[in-house]
Amino acid sequence: MTKLSKDLIEMRDNNIGRLFQHAARCYSEQALSLLHERGFSDISLYHTVLISNLSSTGDQITTIADKAGITKQAMGQLVNELEKKGYIRKTQSPVDKRSYLIQFTERGQDALRAAYEVKLIIEKEYAEILGESNAKKLRNLLQKLINH
């Protein structure tokens, strides 16, 4: 078996993609922990795939799955789980009778409000760590990369 070079190992461990993934994971775990503290302890990171991709007016399962980059079947499982937990409801789509419209329930909307508060707390913490100017720069640079 060939040994990997030191440079390759360094690039693998510290490339910008991996740093993005690690930073996103840290953010998500902190946000989830704060959300749990606010009474939404039955939501997992897995559930946030649906929650973060469902529009406030509701969407069809295929639309949410496409936005999330997962299969319709996987999204269907998330829909069923979050419906049982009372965060979303599934109703017949007024546009296409063969599909369902997924919408937030009152509890789901409460979770969204709590998530908004959590995001403000984390952003304030990041501004304290990086400095206000650097936090603003980071946001702008990330947006620039996304828009590119």
Secondary structure, DSSP 8 states (H G I E B T S, - for coil): -----HHHHHHHHH-HHHHHHHHHHHHHHHHHHHHHHTT-TT--HHHHHHHTTS-TT-EEHHHHHHHHTS-HHHHHHHHHHHHHTTSEEEEE-SS-TTSEEEEE-HHHHHHHHHHHHHHHHHHHHHHHHH-HHHHHHHHHHHHHHHH-
